[in-house]
């Protein structure tokens, strides 16, 4: 993904960006990031995730995520740049609506990669939605994204998973 993309917030009510530097080659970071369906293995706020539909690692690929203490969302890839990053839409959750997120890898040098994440969204439910956003959601979003990026960095640099990878094929055939 090149840097000529406009900000995701350009056509949304709210948005922010978070960045983290990872001490690993871009190809190593991409190997974990491109495993779109298994985000639960490194993101502490995602207790479960799985893909649905027939598409994998391409535009139209989709996953369902159960969020710890927060409900569930569906995410659908709208842009896929192999080895560089992707953009996805996020189903409504609470007052959040029309959410979109872009994850971009930038090679700093042969052993260092920067991950930039943009998140933008609108608010629904009129005054009630604005109140929920101001009292709870905005703070939660502003803290959870940097925490997720820190966990991603730890996953890459140490190999440590937040949750073990479940072999869903073997699990399905056992039942």
VOBA-257158 format. One record per atom (N, C-alpha, C): residue number from 1; residue in one letter; atom name; x, y, z. Coordinates in steps of 0.001 Angstrom, whole numbers. Layout:
REM VOBA-257158
[NUM, "a", "CA", [X, Y, Z]] ...
REM end
This chain:
REM VOBA-257158
[1, "x", "N", [840, -1170, 0]] [1, "x", "CA", [0, 0, 0]] [1, "x", "C", [884, 1230, 0]] [2, "x", "N", [653, 2067, -927]] [2, "x", "CA", [1462, 3267, -994]] [2, "x", "C", [860, 4354, -110]] [3, "x", "N", [1593, 5409, 59]] [3, "x", "CA", [1179, 6452, 969]] [3, "x", "C", [293, 7500, 315]] [4, "x", "N", [-211, 7244, -890]] [4, "x", "CA", [-1065, 8225, -1535]] [4, "x", "C", [-2541, 8032, -1188]] [5, "x", "N", [-2837, 7079, -320]] [5, "x", "CA", [-4210, 6885, 141]] [5, "x", "C", [-4669, 8090, 941]] [6, "x", "N", [-5920, 8465, 749]] [6, "x", "CA", [-6474, 9520, 1597]] [6, "x", "C", [-6791, 8918, 2955]] [7, "x", "N", [-6905, 9763, 3928]] [7, "x", "CA", [-7235, 9322, 5267]] [7, "x", "C", [-8616, 8681, 5264]] [8, "x", "N", [-8776, 7610, 6011]] [8, "x", "CA", [-10074, 6963, 6117]] [8, "x", "C", [-11098, 7888, 6769]] [9, "x", "N", [-10627, 8785, 7618]] [9, "x", "CA", [-11531, 9670, 8348]] [9, "x", "C", [-12140, 10749, 7459]] [10, "x", "N", [-11617, 10893, 6279]] [10, "x", "CA", [-12045, 11962, 5379]] [10, "x", "C", [-13568, 12037, 5215]] [11, "x", "N", [-14241, 10897, 5153]] [11, "x", "CA", [-15688, 10881, 4941]] [11, "x", "C", [-16436, 10298, 6132]] [12, "x", "N", [-15827, 10305, 7303]] [12, "x", "CA", [-16442, 9756, 8509]] [12, "x", "C", [-16501, 10826, 9596]] [13, "x", "N", [-17337, 10583, 10598]] [13, "x", "CA", [-17472, 11531, 11705]] [13, "x", "C", [-16271, 11488, 12647]] [14, "x", "N", [-15705, 10300, 12840]] [14, "x", "CA", [-14621, 10124, 13809]] [14, "x", "C", [-13557, 9204, 13238]] [15, "x", "N", [-12360, 9315, 13771]] [15, "x", "CA", [-11303, 8419, 13349]] [15, "x", "C", [-10001, 8722, 14058]] [16, "x", "N", [-9107, 7774, 14009]] [16, "x", "CA", [-7788, 7940, 14600]] [16, "x", "C", [-6831, 6941, 13979]] [17, "x", "N", [-5560, 7151, 14246]] [17, "x", "CA", [-4507, 6297, 13712]] [17, "x", "C", [-3607, 5873, 14869]] [18, "x", "N", [-3109, 4656, 14791]] [18, "x", "CA", [-2142, 4161, 15759]] [18, "x", "C", [-1021, 3465, 14992]] [19, "x", "N", [195, 3620, 15476]] [19, "x", "CA", [1366, 3067, 14798]] [19, "x", "C", [2251, 2354, 15809]] [20, "x", "N", [2887, 1281, 15362]] [20, "x", "CA", [3849, 586, 16220]] [20, "x", "C", [5005, 98, 15349]] [21, "x", "N", [6202, 102, 15916]] [21, "x", "CA", [7392, -403, 15232]] [21, "x", "C", [7684, -1801, 15757]] [22, "x", "N", [7883, -2717, 14836]] [22, "x", "CA", [8098, -4124, 15168]] [22, "x", "C", [9501, -4515, 14724]] [23, "x", "N", [10231, -5151, 15605]] [23, "x", "CA", [11603, -5579, 15320]] [23, "x", "C", [11597, -6922, 14598]] [24, "x", "N", [11204, -6858, 13337]] [24, "x", "CA", [11165, -8061, 12500]] [24, "x", "C", [11043, -7620, 11042]] [25, "x", "N", [11524, -8460, 10121]] [25, "x", "CA", [11390, -8149, 8700]] [25, "x", "C", [9922, -8092, 8282]] [26, "x", "N", [9644, -7286, 7286]] [26, "x", "CA", [8271, -7100, 6806]] [26, "x", "C", [7615, -8429, 6426]] [27, "x", "N", [8343, -9320, 5783]] [27, "x", "CA", [7773, -10601, 5360]] [27, "x", "C", [7331, -11433, 6575]] [28, "x", "N", [8054, -11354, 7669]] [28, "x", "CA", [7699, -12079, 8892]] [28, "x", "C", [6437, -11475, 9526]] [29, "x", "N", [6341, -10164, 9518]] [29, "x", "CA", [5169, -9495, 10067]] [29, "x", "C", [3944, -9814, 9204]] [30, "x", "N", [4110, -9771, 7897]] [30, "x", "CA", [3013, -10067, 6991]] [30, "x", "C", [2502, -11492, 7178]] [31, "x", "N", [3388, -12434, 7445]] [31, "x", "CA", [2979, -13836, 7619]] [31, "x", "C", [1935, -13987, 8725]] [32, "x", "N", [2017, -13176, 9754]] [32, "x", "CA", [1020, -13219, 10832]] [32, "x", "C", [-194, -12373, 10469]] [33, "x", "N", [34, -11197, 9932]] [33, "x", "CA", [-1066, -10285, 9610]] [33, "x", "C", [-2003, -10871, 8556]] [34, "x", "N", [-1449, -11555, 7556]] [34, "x", "CA", [-2289, -12090, 6483]] [34, "x", "C", [-3175, -13251, 6935]] [35, "x", "N", [-2921, -13809, 8119]] [35, "x", "CA", [-3771, -14869, 8674]] [35, "x", "C", [-5016, -14211, 9270]] [36, "x", "N", [-5781, -13578, 8424]] [36, "x", "CA", [-6909, -12719, 8781]] [36, "x", "C", [-7911, -13406, 9716]] [37, "x", "N", [-8218, -14659, 9464]] [37, "x", "CA", [-9259, -15347, 10229]] [37, "x", "C", [-8857, -15684, 11661]] [38, "x", "N", [-7573, -15735, 11951]] [38, "x", "CA", [-7122, -16170, 13275]] [38, "x", "C", [-6619, -15025, 14143]] [39, "x", "N", [-7248, -13880, 14033]] [39, "x", "CA", [-6872, -12704, 14822]] [39, "x", "C", [-6947, -12993, 16326]] [40, "x", "N", [-7813, -13911, 16741]] [40, "x", "CA", [-7965, -14231, 18163]] [40, "x", "C", [-6669, -14758, 18786]] [41, "x", "N", [-5732, -15259, 17973]] [41, "x", "CA", [-4496, -15821, 18537]] [41, "x", "C", [-3546, -14756, 19044]] [42, "x", "N", [-3739, -13496, 18622]] [42, "x", "CA", [-2840, -12437, 19087]] [42, "x", "C", [-3547, -11207, 19634]] [43, "x", "N", [-4815, -11011, 19322]] [43, "x", "CA", [-5536, -9821, 19792]] [43, "x", "C", [-6267, -10125, 21100]] [44, "x", "N", [-5857, -9514, 22202]] [44, "x", "CA", [-6453, -9831, 23492]] [44, "x", "C", [-7945, -9544, 23566]] [45, "x", "N", [-8454, -8572, 22828]] [45, "x", "CA", [-9869, -8225, 22872]] [45, "x", "C", [-10769, -9104, 22024]] [46, "x", "N", [-10171, -10030, 21253]] [46, "x", "CA", [-10944, -10935, 20396]] [46, "x", "C", [-10856, -12332, 20997]] [47, "x", "N", [-11963, -12801, 21573]] [47, "x", "CA", [-11930, -14110, 22225]] [47, "x", "C", [-12096, -15261, 21238]] [48, "x", "N", [-12763, -15011, 20122]] [48, "x", "CA", [-12938, -16028, 19079]] [48, "x", "C", [-12990, -15328, 17729]] [49, "x", "N", [-12528, -16008, 16690]] [49, "x", "CA", [-12693, -15497, 15325]] [49, "x", "C", [-12652, -16674, 14359]] [50, "x", "N", [-13385, -16516, 13282]] [50, "x", "CA", [-13358, -17523, 12220]] [50, "x", "C", [-13811, -16880, 10912]] [51, "x", "N", [-13323, -17429, 9833]] [51, "x", "CA", [-13714, -16948, 8524]] [51, "x", "C", [-15060, -17508, 8137]] [52, "x", "N", [-15730, -16801, 7229]] [52, "x", "CA", [-16940, -17355, 6636]] [52, "x", "C", [-16982, -16959, 5165]] [53, "x", "N", [-17638, -17792, 4387]] [53, "x", "CA", [-17625, -17607, 2946]] [53, "x", "C", [-16440, -18349, 2353]] [54, "x", "N", [-16351, -18331, 1043]] [54, "x", "CA", [-15323, -19124, 359]] [54, "x", "C", [-14033, -18360, 91]] [55, "x", "N", [-14030, -17055, 262]] [55, "x", "CA", [-12845, -16266, -63]] [55, "x", "C", [-11852, -16250, 1095]] [56, "x", "N", [-10582, -16285, 743]] [56, "x", "CA", [-9492, -16259, 1716]] [56, "x", "C", [-8426, -15285, 1234]] [57, "x", "N", [-7964, -14405, 2091]] [57, "x", "CA", [-6844, -13516, 1784]] [57, "x", "C", [-7022, -12806, 443]] [58, "x", "N", [-8185, -12171, 276]] [58, "x", "CA", [-8503, -11434, -933]] [58, "x", "C", [-9702, -10534, -656]] [59, "x", "N", [-9994, -9652, -1588]] [59, "x", "CA", [-11179, -8812, -1463]] [59, "x", "C", [-12405, -9712, -1349]] [60, "x", "N", [-13247, -9414, -378]] [60, "x", "CA", [-14448, -10214, -135]] [60, "x", "C", [-14287, -11246, 959]] [61, "x", "N", [-13054, -11531, 1373]] [61, "x", "CA", [-12848, -12454, 2495]] [61, "x", "C", [-13485, -11842, 3740]] [62, "x", "N", [-14062, -12689, 4583]] [62, "x", "CA", [-14786, -12183, 5750]] [62, "x", "C", [-14493, -13031, 6979]] [63, "x", "N", [-14572, -12374, 8140]] [63, "x", "CA", [-14405, -13092, 9408]] [63, "x", "C", [-15443, -12587, 10404]] [64, "x", "N", [-15760, -13455, 11350]] [64, "x", "CA", [-16637, -13119, 12465]] [64, "x", "C", [-15764, -13097, 13712]] [65, "x", "N", [-15876, -12038, 14499]] [65, "x", "CA", [-15077, -11900, 15719]] [65, "x", "C", [-15987, -11723, 16927]] [66, "x", "N", [-15761, -12544, 17935]] [66, "x", "CA", [-16431, -12360, 19221]] [66, "x", "C", [-15485, -11529, 20072]] [67, "x", "N", [-15970, -10379, 20521]] [67, "x", "CA", [-15138, -9459, 21276]] [67, "x", "C", [-15362, -9663, 22774]] [68, "x", "N", [-14291, -9714, 23531]] [68, "x", "CA", [-14384, -9876, 24974]] [68, "x", "C", [-15161, -8689, 25549]] [69, "x", "N", [-16231, -8952, 26252]] [69, "x", "CA", [-17038, -7931, 26924]] [69, "x", "C", [-17569, -6861, 25986]] [70, "x", "N", [-17790, -7188, 24705]] [70, "x", "CA", [-18141, -6115, 23777]] [70, "x", "C", [-19094, -6549, 22676]] [71, "x", "N", [-19511, -7810, 22614]] [71, "x", "CA", [-20390, -8259, 21542]] [71, "x", "C", [-19633, -8955, 20436]] [72, "x", "N", [-20174, -8883, 19229]] [72, "x", "CA", [-19561, -9557, 18087]] [72, "x", "C", [-19680, -8668, 16849]] [73, "x", "N", [-18734, -8842, 15938]] [73, "x", "CA", [-18717, -8075, 14695]] [73, "x", "C", [-18331, -8981, 13537]] [74, "x", "N", [-18692, -8537, 12349]] [74, "x", "CA", [-18229, -9170, 11117]] [74, "x", "C", [-17359, -8159, 10396]] [75, "x", "N", [-16282, -8638, 9798]] [75, "x", "CA", [-15350, -7786, 9069]] [75, "x", "C", [-15150, -8362, 7675]] [76, "x", "N", [-15182, -7488, 6671]] [76, "x", "CA", [-15079, -7919, 5277]] [76, "x", "C", [-13987, -7105, 4582]] [77, "x", "N", [-13041, -7809, 3960]] [77, "x", "CA", [-11934, -7167, 3244]] [77, "x", "C", [-12464, -6414, 2021]] [78, "x", "N", [-12082, -5142, 1915]] [78, "x", "CA", [-12459, -4329, 751]] [78, "x", "C", [-11243, -3970, -102]] [79, "x", "N", [-10050, -4139, 454]] [79, "x", "CA", [-8804, -3891, -286]] [79, "x", "C", [-7750, -4849, 264]] [80, "x", "N", [-7056, -5542, -629]] [80, "x", "CA", [-6015, -6497, -233]] [80, "x", "C", [-4780, -6220, -1066]] [81, "x", "N", [-3690, -5865, -418]] [81, "x", "CA", [-2416, -5638, -1099]] [81, "x", "C", [-1429, -6663, -546]] [82, "x", "N", [-1231, -7727, -1288]] [82, "x", "CA", [-393, -8836, -840]] [82, "x", "C", [963, -8340, -338]] [83, "x", "N", [1310, -8736, 875]] [83, "x", "CA", [2592, -8379, 1461]] [83, "x", "C", [2666, -6970, 2022]] [84, "x", "N", [1589, -6198, 1868]] [84, "x", "CA", [1612, -4796, 2292]] [84, "x", "C", [529, -4423, 3294]] [85, "x", "N", [-666, -4987, 3148]] [85, "x", "CA", [-1738, -4652, 4077]] [85, "x", "C", [-3108, -4831, 3464]] [86, "x", "N", [-4117, -4394, 4204]] [86, "x", "CA", [-5492, -4530, 3749]] [86, "x", "C", [-6389, -3525, 4461]] [87, "x", "N", [-7580, -3371, 3891]] [87, "x", "CA", [-8623, -2523, 4456]] [87, "x", "C", [-9859, -3384, 4604]] [88, "x", "N", [-10608, -3185, 5698]] [88, "x", "CA", [-11835, -3945, 5878]] [88, "x", "C", [-12925, -3092, 6513]] [89, "x", "N", [-14169, -3447, 6202]] [89, "x", "CA", [-15329, -2818, 6827]] [89, "x", "C", [-15702, -3619, 8063]] [90, "x", "N", [-16389, -2962, 8982]] [90, "x", "CA", [-16763, -3575, 10250]] [90, "x", "C", [-18253, -3364, 10460]] [91, "x", "N", [-18961, -4435, 10810]] [91, "x", "CA", [-20400, -4337, 11019]] [91, "x", "C", [-20698, -3428, 12217]] [92, "x", "N", [-21907, -2851, 12263]] [92, "x", "CA", [-22259, -1954, 13370]] [92, "x", "C", [-22127, -2638, 14729]] [93, "x", "N", [-21717, -1849, 15721]] [93, "x", "CA", [-21590, -2332, 17095]] [93, "x", "C", [-21910, -1161, 18018]] [94, "x", "N", [-22939, -1324, 18842]] [94, "x", "CA", [-23345, -218, 19715]] [94, "x", "C", [-23607, 1006, 18858]] [95, "x", "N", [-23066, 2158, 19245]] [95, "x", "CA", [-23307, 3373, 18466]] [95, "x", "C", [-22419, 3494, 17223]] [96, "x", "N", [-21454, 2572, 17062]] [96, "x", "CA", [-20544, 2656, 15911]] [96, "x", "C", [-21211, 2134, 14650]] [97, "x", "N", [-21040, 2867, 13556]] [97, "x", "CA", [-21669, 2502, 12301]] [97, "x", "C", [-20713, 2847, 11152]] [98, "x", "N", [-20836, 2121, 10054]] [98, "x", "CA", [-20018, 2385, 8862]] [98, "x", "C", [-18529, 2439, 9187]] [99, "x", "N", [-18072, 1539, 10040]] [99, "x", "CA", [-16662, 1543, 10451]] [99, "x", "C", [-15790, 889, 9382]] [100, "x", "N", [-14570, 1387, 9301]] [100, "x", "CA", [-13592, 872, 8344]] [100, "x", "C", [-12202, 968, 8978]] [101, "x", "N", [-11347, 7, 8665]] [101, "x", "CA", [-9995, 6, 9219]] [101, "x", "C", [-8999, -383, 8128]] [102, "x", "N", [-7854, 282, 8135]] [102, "x", "CA", [-6779, -10, 7177]] [102, "x", "C", [-5518, -365, 7963]] [103, "x", "N", [-4899, -1493, 7617]] [103, "x", "CA", [-3665, -1967, 8243]] [103, "x", "C", [-2585, -1977, 7175]] [104, "x", "N", [-1522, -1194, 7393]] [104, "x", "CA", [-470, -1026, 6389]] [104, "x", "C", [902, -1304, 6998]] [105, "x", "N", [1693, -2120, 6304]] [105, "x", "CA", [3066, -2405, 6723]] [105, "x", "C", [4032, -1541, 5928]] [106, "x", "N", [5011, -967, 6626]] [106, "x", "CA", [6038, -140, 5995]] [106, "x", "C", [7399, -653, 6448]] [107, "x", "N", [8235, -1017, 5485]] [107, "x", "CA", [9579, -1503, 5811]] [107, "x", "C", [10453, -318, 6213]] [108, "x", "N", [10941, -350, 7446]] [108, "x", "CA", [11847, 688, 7933]] [108, "x", "C", [13263, 351, 7490]] [109, "x", "N", [13659, -899, 7725]] [109, "x", "CA", [14920, -1448, 7236]] [109, "x", "C", [14742, -2967, 7185]] [110, "x", "N", [15793, -3699, 6881]] [110, "x", "CA", [15679, -5149, 6676]] [110, "x", "C", [15144, -5896, 7892]] [111, "x", "N", [15325, -5346, 9089]] [111, "x", "CA", [14905, -6030, 10318]] [111, "x", "C", [13840, -5272, 11117]] [112, "x", "N", [13259, -4242, 10522]] [112, "x", "CA", [12297, -3416, 11249]] [112, "x", "C", [11122, -3049, 10348]] [113, "x", "N", [9915, -3191, 10885]] [113, "x", "CA", [8700, -2894, 10143]] [113, "x", "C", [7793, -2017, 10991]] [114, "x", "N", [7180, -1036, 10341]] [114, "x", "CA", [6202, -197, 11041]] [114, "x", "C", [4806, -614, 10576]] [115, "x", "N", [3902, -797, 11541]] [115, "x", "CA", [2509, -1103, 11255]] [115, "x", "C", [1688, 136, 11575]] [116, "x", "N", [984, 630, 10569]] [116, "x", "CA", [95, 1771, 10752]] [116, "x", "C", [-1340, 1279, 10625]] [117, "x", "N", [-2167, 1635, 11592]] [117, "x", "CA", [-3569, 1241, 11570]] [117, "x", "C", [-4433, 2485, 11656]] [118, "x", "N", [-5332, 2613, 10703]] [118, "x", "CA", [-6316, 3688, 10706]] [118, "x", "C", [-7681, 3078, 11002]] [119, "x", "N", [-8482, 3812, 11760]] [119, "x", "CA", [-9834, 3366, 12099]] [119, "x", "C", [-10749, 4573, 12009]] [120, "x", "N", [-11830, 4455, 11264]] [120, "x", "CA", [-12769, 5566, 11108]] [120, "x", "C", [-14192, 5023, 11158]] [121, "x", "N", [-15116, 5871, 11618]] [121, "x", "CA", [-16483, 5409, 11821]] [121, "x", "C", [-17441, 6586, 11967]] [122, "x", "N", [-18712, 6258, 11844]] [122, "x", "CA", [-19793, 7199, 12107]] [122, "x", "C", [-20505, 6763, 13381]] [123, "x", "N", [-21344, 7642, 13883]] [123, "x", "CA", [-22137, 7341, 15084]] [123, "x", "C", [-23605, 7239, 14671]] [124, "x", "N", [-24283, 6228, 15193]] [124, "x", "CA", [-25718, 6083, 14962]] [124, "x", "C", [-26466, 6279, 16285]] [125, "x", "N", [-27740, 6213, 16263]] [125, "x", "CA", [-28627, 6384, 17422]] [125, "x", "C", [-28690, 7827, 17906]] [126, "x", "N", [-28435, 8761, 17022]] [126, "x", "CA", [-28629, 10186, 17305]] [126, "x", "C", [-27975, 10629, 18610]] [127, "x", "N", [-28699, 11328, 19447]] [127, "x", "CA", [-28146, 11880, 20686]] [127, "x", "C", [-27683, 10779, 21638]] [128, "x", "N", [-28455, 9691, 21731]] [128, "x", "CA", [-28088, 8574, 22595]] [128, "x", "C", [-26756, 7963, 22144]] [129, "x", "N", [-26581, 7796, 20842]] [129, "x", "CA", [-25333, 7257, 20303]] [129, "x", "C", [-24157, 8160, 20598]] [130, "x", "N", [-24363, 9464, 20443]] [130, "x", "CA", [-23294, 10421, 20747]] [130, "x", "C", [-22919, 10362, 22215]] [131, "x", "N", [-23903, 10223, 23075]] [131, "x", "CA", [-23647, 10128, 24514]] [131, "x", "C", [-22872, 8849, 24840]] [132, "x", "N", [-23312, 7705, 24285]] [132, "x", "CA", [-22597, 6429, 24505]] [132, "x", "C", [-21163, 6530, 23999]] [133, "x", "N", [-20990, 7146, 22849]] [133, "x", "CA", [-19663, 7304, 22267]] [133, "x", "C", [-18777, 8136, 23184]] [134, "x", "N", [-19264, 9257, 23630]] [134, "x", "CA", [-18467, 10155, 24470]] [134, "x", "C", [-18176, 9580, 25849]] [135, "x", "N", [-19115, 8841, 26421]] [135, "x", "CA", [-18933, 8312, 27774]] [135, "x", "C", [-18142, 7010, 27822]] [136, "x", "N", [-18283, 6165, 26805]] [136, "x", "CA", [-17699, 4821, 26889]] [136, "x", "C", [-16853, 4437, 25668]] [137, "x", "N", [-17467, 4482, 24505]] [137, "x", "CA", [-16862, 3872, 23321]] [137, "x", "C", [-15552, 4520, 22891]] [138, "x", "N", [-15496, 5826, 22834]] [138, "x", "CA", [-14283, 6501, 22350]] [138, "x", "C", [-13079, 6131, 23206]] [139, "x", "N", [-13241, 6172, 24526]] [139, "x", "CA", [-12141, 5820, 25425]] [139, "x", "C", [-11721, 4362, 25216]] [140, "x", "N", [-12710, 3483, 25093]] [140, "x", "CA", [-12426, 2065, 24887]] [140, "x", "C", [-11646, 1854, 23580]] [141, "x", "N", [-12068, 2533, 22518]] [141, "x", "CA", [-11387, 2403, 21235]] [141, "x", "C", [-9963, 2948, 21294]] [142, "x", "N", [-9808, 4096, 21922]] [142, "x", "CA", [-8481, 4735, 21978]] [142, "x", "C", [-7489, 3946, 22820]] [143, "x", "N", [-7964, 3119, 23735]] [143, "x", "CA", [-7049, 2280, 24520]] [143, "x", "C", [-6897, 882, 23921]] [144, "x", "N", [-7964, 335, 23342]] [144, "x", "CA", [-7893, -1050, 22870]] [144, "x", "C", [-7040, -1208, 21612]] [145, "x", "N", [-7040, -231, 20709]] [145, "x", "CA", [-6218, -376, 19502]] [145, "x", "C", [-4722, -398, 19826]] [146, "x", "N", [-4205, 554, 20613]] [146, "x", "CA", [-2778, 451, 20973]] [146, "x", "C", [-2442, -835, 21736]] [147, "x", "N", [-3358, -1318, 22575]] [147, "x", "CA", [-3130, -2585, 23279]] [147, "x", "C", [-3055, -3743, 22290]] [148, "x", "N", [-3929, -3731, 21297]] [148, "x", "CA", [-3907, -4784, 20277]] [148, "x", "C", [-2605, -4743, 19478]] [149, "x", "N", [-2143, -3536, 19153]] [149, "x", "CA", [-888, -3422, 18396]] [149, "x", "C", [299, -3887, 19226]] [150, "x", "N", [273, -3602, 20507]] [150, "x", "CA", [1345, -4066, 21394]] [150, "x", "C", [1346, -5599, 21461]] [151, "x", "N", [158, -6196, 21530]] [151, "x", "CA", [50, -7657, 21546]] [151, "x", "C", [520, -8251, 20216]] [152, "x", "N", [211, -7571, 19108]] [152, "x", "CA", [666, -8020, 17787]] [152, "x", "C", [2191, -7995, 17724]] [153, "x", "N", [2775, -6904, 18199]] [153, "x", "CA", [4240, -6774, 18244]] [153, "x", "C", [4847, -7918, 19066]] [154, "x", "N", [4253, -8190, 20227]] [154, "x", "CA", [4756, -9272, 21089]] [154, "x", "C", [4638, -10613, 20377]] [155, "x", "N", [3527, -10822, 19665]] [155, "x", "CA", [3332, -12066, 18926]] [155, "x", "C", [4438, -12251, 17885]] [156, "x", "N", [4774, -11190, 17171]] [156, "x", "CA", [5802, -11276, 16130]] [156, "x", "C", [7182, -11475, 16751]] [157, "x", "N", [7515, -10651, 17731]] [157, "x", "CA", [8877, -10652, 18278]] [157, "x", "C", [9177, -11840, 19181]] [158, "x", "N", [8156, -12412, 19840]] [158, "x", "CA", [8398, -13528, 20760]] [158, "x", "C", [7813, -14850, 20272]] [159, "x", "N", [6858, -14788, 19350]] [159, "x", "CA", [6178, -15998, 18897]] [159, "x", "C", [5056, -16422, 19825]] [160, "x", "N", [4876, -15698, 20918]] [160, "x", "CA", [3875, -16068, 21925]] [160, "x", "C", [2464, -15718, 21445]] [161, "x", "N", [1559, -16703, 21562]] [161, "x", "CA", [159, -16512, 21209]] [161, "x", "C", [-628, -16083, 22450]] [162, "x", "N", [-1623, -15233, 22269]] [162, "x", "CA", [-2525, -14878, 23363]] [162, "x", "C", [-3421, -16071, 23668]] [163, "x", "N", [-3877, -16745, 22608]] [163, "x", "CA", [-4687, -17956, 22711]] [163, "x", "C", [-4138, -18963, 21712]] [164, "x", "N", [-4187, -20239, 22044]] [164, "x", "CA", [-3660, -21232, 21098]] [164, "x", "C", [-4502, -21305, 19829]] [165, "x", "N", [-3849, -21618, 18731]] [165, "x", "CA", [-4524, -21811, 17460]] [165, "x", "C", [-5319, -23107, 17531]] [166, "x", "N", [-6598, -23023, 17210]] [166, "x", "CA", [-7465, -24201, 17231]] [166, "x", "C", [-7511, -24774, 15831]] [167, "x", "N", [-7256, -26075, 15717]] [167, "x", "CA", [-7347, -26744, 14428]] [167, "x", "C", [-8823, -27000, 14156]] [168, "x", "N", [-9456, -26086, 13438]] [168, "x", "CA", [-10903, -26135, 13233]] [168, "x", "C", [-11320, -27290, 12326]] [169, "x", "N", [-10431, -27735, 11436]] [169, "x", "CA", [-10757, -28883, 10591]] [169, "x", "C", [-10874, -30145, 11436]] [170, "x", "N", [-9893, -30378, 12311]] [170, "x", "CA", [-9943, -31549, 13166]] [170, "x", "C", [-11080, -31456, 14164]] [171, "x", "N", [-11377, -30262, 14634]] [171, "x", "CA", [-12463, -30050, 15578]] [171, "x", "C", [-13792, -30388, 14906]] [172, "x", "N", [-13982, -29973, 13656]] [172, "x", "CA", [-15223, -30242, 12928]] [172, "x", "C", [-15377, -31737, 12632]] [173, "x", "N", [-14281, -32416, 12281]] [173, "x", "CA", [-14375, -33837, 11960]] [173, "x", "C", [-14561, -34703, 13210]] [174, "x", "N", [-14253, -34166, 14375]] [174, "x", "CA", [-14415, -34923, 15627]] [174, "x", "C", [-15873, -34968, 16061]] [175, "x", "N", [-16691, -34088, 15502]] [175, "x", "CA", [-18106, -34032, 15925]] [175, "x", "C", [-19033, -34672, 14938]] 
REM end
